[in-house]
Amino acid sequence: MRPAPTIATCRRAVKVWLLGAILLVVLAGCAPLQASPSRLVVFAASSLTDAFDDIAATYEEVYPGVEVISNYAASSQLAVQILNGADADVFASANEDQMQLLLDGDTIGTPPMVFASNDLIVIARPGSDIDTLADLAEPGLRIVMAVPGVPIRDYTDQVFERMAADPAYGPAYRAAVYANLVSEEANVRQVVSKVSLGEADAALVYTSDVMLDVNVIVIPGAFNVAATYPIGVVRDAPNPVEAQRFVDFVLSERGQAILAGYGFGPIP
C-alpha cells in the first residue's frame, strides 16, 4: 500500500512544479522573436511607377526582411511633401529642378545621383487622324497636359518653345496648340490615361509611358528634350542605411536593366 503523501513531499512537489514553470517562462523569453520587416519609404515620380514597382519587388527578394513602401505622384507634389516633413527615406524625381528645391531646403542628405534618362513623344488617341506634329495645331483638337510646375509640363513647354523658334512652325503654331488645351492633369500618368481612354486626342508624354493602345509621333531631336532623373537619400530619413542601399541598387547593373526594360534611357 502506497504511503500517504506528507506535507514535506507536497511542498517539494510544488517547488519542482514552480521551478519548471519558471524555466518554461525563461526559455520562452529567450526564444528568438520574428523580426519585423525593415520599412523603407520611397517617394518617386509617377512616371517611375511600373519600373520602381519592379525594382522594389526585386529589392525585397535580394534583401529579405525589407519592406519597400512606394509613394508615387508628381515630383513637384512629392518635393513639397518632403519639405513639409513627410516621412520619406528616398526621393526619385523626374527632373533636377525639384531635387534642387530640396537641396536648397537642406532636406537631401547625400549628393543626388542621376540614375535614368527619358525623352518625349506624342501619343494620339487610337483612330485619330493625327499623323504629324503640325496636326496638333488643328482647330478643335483636344490636347491634354499636366499642370504647370509638374516636370512633364515643363518639358512639354520647352518642346513647343523650341518649335516656336523654328521658322517651319513659329509662334503662331505654339499659340494654336495651346488654344487646343482642354485639360490639365496632376501627373503624367493621368495625362496618358486621358488619351488612352479617348477623353483627349493627343499629349506629349515620356517615351517610357507609351502603351500599345495609342498612336505615336516621334519628336525630332532638334525639338526634343532630355529628361534626367536624380535620386537621393532624404536628410532626416527614418532608415538612412537602407535608403542608401536602395539608391545603390537602383544605380547598379541590375537596377539599370530593370529601368531599361521599361523604356528608360541610360545614365547620361
C-alpha positions as CSV (number, residue, x, y, z in Angstrom):
1,M,0.0,0.0,0.0
2,R,1.4,3.4,-1.1
3,P,2.1,5.7,1.9
4,A,0.0,8.8,2.2
5,P,1.9,11.9,1.0
6,T,3.3,14.1,3.7
7,I,3.3,17.9,3.9
8,A,7.0,17.8,3.1
9,T,6.6,15.8,0.0
10,C,3.8,18.0,-1.2
11,R,5.9,21.1,-0.6
12,R,8.8,19.5,-2.7
13,A,6.4,18.7,-5.5
14,V,5.1,22.3,-5.5
15,K,8.6,23.7,-5.6
16,V,9.5,21.4,-8.5
17,W,6.4,22.5,-10.4
18,L,7.1,26.2,-9.8
19,L,10.7,25.8,-10.9
20,G,9.5,24.0,-14.1
21,A,7.0,26.8,-14.8
22,I,9.6,29.5,-14.3
23,L,12.1,27.7,-16.5
24,L,9.4,27.5,-19.3
25,V,8.8,31.2,-19.0
26,V,12.5,32.0,-19.2
27,L,13.0,29.8,-22.2
28,A,10.0,31.3,-23.9
29,G,11.5,34.8,-23.3
30,C,14.8,33.7,-24.7
31,A,13.3,32.2,-27.9
32,P,14.1,34.3,-31.0
33,L,11.3,36.7,-31.9
34,Q,10.3,37.0,-35.6
35,A,11.9,40.2,-36.7
36,S,9.6,42.9,-38.1
37,P,10.5,43.9,-41.6
38,S,12.7,47.0,-42.1
39,R,10.5,49.7,-43.5
40,L,11.8,51.8,-46.4
41,V,9.7,54.6,-47.8
42,V,10.4,55.7,-51.4
43,F,8.9,58.9,-52.9
44,A,9.1,58.6,-56.7
45,A,7.8,60.4,-59.7
46,S,4.6,59.0,-61.2
47,S,6.4,58.1,-64.5
48,L,8.5,55.7,-62.5
49,T,5.6,53.7,-61.2
50,D,5.9,50.5,-63.2
51,A,9.7,50.4,-63.2
52,F,10.0,51.2,-59.4
53,D,7.3,48.6,-58.5
54,D,9.5,46.0,-60.3
55,I,12.7,47.4,-58.6
56,A,11.0,47.3,-55.2
57,A,9.9,43.7,-55.6
58,T,13.4,42.7,-56.8
59,Y,15.0,44.5,-53.9
60,E,12.8,42.8,-51.4
61,E,13.8,39.4,-52.9
62,V,17.5,40.3,-52.8
63,Y,17.3,41.7,-49.2
64,P,14.7,39.6,-47.3
65,G,13.2,41.4,-44.3
66,V,12.9,44.8,-46.1
67,E,9.5,46.2,-47.0
68,V,9.6,48.9,-49.6
69,I,6.6,51.3,-49.4
70,S,6.3,53.4,-52.6
71,N,4.5,56.8,-52.9
72,Y,4.0,57.9,-56.5
73,A,2.9,61.4,-57.5
74,A,4.2,64.4,-59.5
75,S,7.7,65.2,-58.5
76,S,6.6,68.7,-57.5
77,Q,4.0,67.4,-55.1
78,L,6.4,65.0,-53.5
79,A,9.0,67.7,-53.1
80,V,6.5,69.9,-51.2
81,Q,5.6,66.9,-49.0
82,I,9.2,66.3,-48.1
83,L,9.8,70.0,-47.4
84,N,6.8,69.9,-45.1
85,G,8.3,67.0,-43.1
86,A,6.8,63.9,-44.7
87,D,8.5,60.6,-43.6
88,A,10.5,59.6,-46.6
89,D,13.8,57.8,-47.0
90,V,14.4,58.2,-50.7
91,F,13.3,60.7,-53.3
92,A,13.5,60.0,-57.0
93,S,12.5,62.9,-59.2
94,A,11.6,63.3,-62.9
95,N,13.7,66.4,-63.2
96,E,16.5,68.1,-61.4
97,D,14.5,71.3,-60.6
98,Q,12.6,69.5,-57.8
99,M,15.7,67.9,-56.4
100,Q,17.4,71.2,-56.4
101,L,14.4,72.6,-54.4
102,L,15.1,70.0,-51.7
103,L,18.9,70.7,-51.8
104,D,18.1,74.4,-51.3
105,G,15.9,73.5,-48.4
106,D,18.7,71.3,-46.9
107,T,16.4,68.2,-47.0
108,I,18.6,65.9,-49.0
109,G,21.3,64.2,-47.0
110,T,23.6,62.9,-49.8
111,P,24.6,64.3,-53.1
112,P,21.8,63.2,-55.6
113,M,22.8,61.0,-58.5
114,V,21.2,60.9,-61.9
115,F,20.0,57.3,-62.5
116,A,18.0,57.4,-65.7
117,S,17.0,59.5,-68.7
118,N,14.0,59.8,-70.9
119,D,12.7,61.8,-73.8
120,L,9.3,63.0,-75.0
121,I,7.0,61.6,-77.6
122,V,3.5,62.5,-78.9
123,I,0.7,60.0,-78.2
124,A,-2.6,60.2,-80.1
125,R,-6.0,58.7,-79.4
126,P,-6.5,55.4,-81.3
127,G,-8.4,56.0,-84.5
128,S,-7.5,59.7,-84.7
129,D,-6.2,61.4,-87.8
130,I,-3.1,62.9,-86.0
131,D,-0.1,61.9,-88.0
132,T,2.3,64.8,-87.7
133,L,3.4,67.5,-85.2
134,A,1.6,70.1,-87.4
135,D,-1.7,68.3,-86.8
136,L,-1.5,69.4,-83.1
137,A,-2.4,72.9,-84.2
138,E,-5.6,71.9,-86.0
139,P,-8.7,73.8,-84.5
140,G,-10.9,71.7,-82.3
141,L,-8.3,69.1,-81.4
142,R,-8.3,68.2,-77.7
143,I,-4.9,68.3,-76.1
144,V,-4.2,67.4,-72.5
145,M,-1.1,68.5,-70.5
146,A,-0.1,68.3,-66.9
147,V,-0.5,71.3,-64.6
148,P,2.3,73.9,-64.7
149,G,5.2,73.0,-62.4
150,V,5.0,69.3,-63.0
151,P,8.1,68.0,-64.8
152,I,6.3,66.7,-67.9
153,R,4.6,70.0,-68.3
154,D,7.9,71.8,-68.0
155,Y,9.4,69.6,-70.7
156,T,6.4,69.9,-72.9
157,D,6.6,73.7,-72.7
158,Q,10.3,73.5,-73.7
159,V,9.5,71.4,-76.7
160,F,6.9,74.0,-78.0
161,E,9.3,76.9,-77.2
162,R,11.9,75.3,-79.5
163,M,9.3,74.7,-82.2
164,A,8.1,78.3,-81.9
165,A,11.7,79.4,-82.5
166,D,11.9,77.4,-85.8
167,P,10.6,79.2,-88.9
168,A,8.9,76.0,-90.0
169,Y,6.4,76.3,-87.1
170,G,6.8,79.7,-85.4
171,P,5.0,81.4,-82.5
172,A,1.6,81.0,-84.2
173,Y,1.9,77.3,-84.2
174,R,2.6,77.2,-80.5
175,A,-0.4,79.5,-79.8
176,A,-2.7,77.3,-81.8
177,V,-1.5,74.2,-79.9
178,Y,-2.1,75.8,-76.5
179,A,-5.5,77.0,-77.7
180,N,-6.4,73.3,-78.1
181,L,-5.6,72.6,-74.4
182,V,-8.7,71.2,-72.8
183,S,-7.4,69.7,-69.6
184,E,-4.5,69.9,-67.2
185,E,-3.8,66.8,-65.1
186,A,-1.9,66.3,-61.8
187,N,0.8,64.0,-63.3
188,V,1.9,62.3,-66.5
189,R,0.0,59.0,-65.7
190,Q,-3.3,60.9,-65.7
191,V,-2.3,62.6,-69.0
192,V,-1.7,59.2,-70.6
193,S,-4.9,57.9,-69.2
194,K,-6.9,60.7,-70.7
195,V,-5.6,59.9,-74.2
196,S,-5.8,56.1,-73.9
197,L,-9.4,56.4,-72.8
198,G,-10.3,58.7,-75.7
199,E,-11.1,61.6,-73.4
200,A,-8.4,63.7,-75.2
201,D,-6.9,63.5,-78.7
202,A,-3.2,64.0,-78.0
203,A,-0.5,64.7,-75.5
204,L,3.2,64.8,-75.0
205,V,4.5,62.2,-72.6
206,Y,7.7,60.3,-71.8
207,T,8.7,57.6,-74.1
208,S,8.6,55.2,-71.2
209,D,4.9,55.9,-70.8
210,V,3.9,54.8,-74.3
211,M,1.3,52.0,-74.3
212,L,0.1,49.6,-77.0
213,D,-3.3,51.2,-77.3
214,V,-2.2,54.7,-78.6
215,N,-0.6,56.0,-81.8
216,V,2.8,57.7,-81.5
217,I,4.5,60.5,-83.3
218,V,8.3,60.9,-82.8
219,I,9.6,64.4,-81.9
220,P,12.8,65.2,-83.8
221,G,15.9,65.7,-81.7
222,A,16.1,69.4,-82.6
223,F,12.9,70.0,-80.6
224,N,13.0,67.1,-78.1
225,V,14.4,67.5,-74.5
226,A,16.4,65.1,-72.4
227,A,14.7,64.4,-69.1
228,T,17.0,63.3,-66.4
229,Y,16.0,61.5,-63.2
230,P,18.0,62.2,-60.0
231,I,17.7,60.1,-56.8
232,G,18.9,60.9,-53.3
233,V,18.5,60.0,-49.6
234,V,16.4,62.4,-47.6
235,R,18.4,64.1,-44.8
236,D,16.0,63.1,-42.0
237,A,15.3,59.6,-43.4
238,P,14.0,57.2,-40.8
239,N,16.0,54.4,-42.3
240,P,19.1,56.1,-43.9
241,V,21.3,53.0,-44.2
242,E,18.6,51.0,-46.0
243,A,17.9,54.1,-48.1
244,Q,21.5,54.4,-49.3
245,R,21.5,50.7,-50.1
246,F,18.3,51.1,-52.2
247,V,19.9,54.0,-54.1
248,D,22.9,51.9,-54.8
249,F,20.7,49.1,-56.1
250,V,18.9,51.5,-58.5
251,L,22.3,52.6,-59.8
252,S,23.6,49.0,-60.1
253,E,23.7,46.9,-63.2
254,R,20.6,45.0,-62.1
255,G,18.6,48.2,-61.3
256,Q,19.6,49.8,-64.6
257,A,18.5,46.7,-66.5
258,I,15.0,46.9,-64.9
259,L,14.7,50.6,-65.9
260,A,15.8,49.8,-69.5
261,G,13.1,47.2,-69.7
262,Y,10.5,49.9,-69.0
263,G,11.8,52.2,-71.7
264,F,14.1,54.5,-69.7
265,G,17.4,55.6,-71.2
266,P,20.8,55.1,-69.6
267,I,22.6,57.4,-67.2
268,P,23.7,60.4,-69.4
